[in-house]
């Protein structure tokens, strides 16, 4: 796990998708790009580890991917929780926004 910070209703983690990850070989051979679903899954899993409990995403409200993420890039994911289980995750690479995802979680994920 990379650098991690936790504050009330917010958590940030940095991580890297290894260039030899099994999801990458078919995703633009020769210039692998991290699939959006893998970016989100890895971010949620690692943020859950930081929080001490899995983040139970029950629905993705919106997902916008602004730029491709290259295999091996260091990604920062910041989860900010709001009322009623709504959360937003900002993904950046070198401080440049690459994705924004809004999720709804189960109550146990944010109590």
Secondary structure by P-SEA (a helix, b strand, c coil): ccbbbbcccbbbbbbbcccccccccccccccccccaaaaaaaaaaaaaaaacccccccccccccccccccccbbbbbbbbbccccbbbbbbbccccccbbbbbcccccccc
